[in-house]
Amino acid sequence: LRDFLLVYNRMTELCFRHCVCNLNYRLLTGREESCLDSCAARLVRANHRLMGAYVGLVPALLQRRAAEHGTPAGPSGLPGAPDPAPG
């Protein structure tokens, strides 16, 4: 949740600084509104692409970490459960 809020706040700040240039009026102009809409849409699409790439890379990363630590990776790519203790 914290990461989501950080991304949201950063996106809001970037688009506001880029699009809103006159603070003398209570309402946004049509130009400012369309700029904000396109700016937010661009950043959301970029975030979706990044998250898609991240989700695609996670299983390989987990398998590599498991191999480095000598633990077998389970079918989900997560390290397998430890072997039960004898006895």
Secondary structure as GFF3:
##gff-version 3
##sequence-region A 1 87
A	DSSP	alpha_helix	2	19	.	.	.	ID=ss1
A	DSSP	alpha_helix	30	69	.	.	.	ID=ss2
###
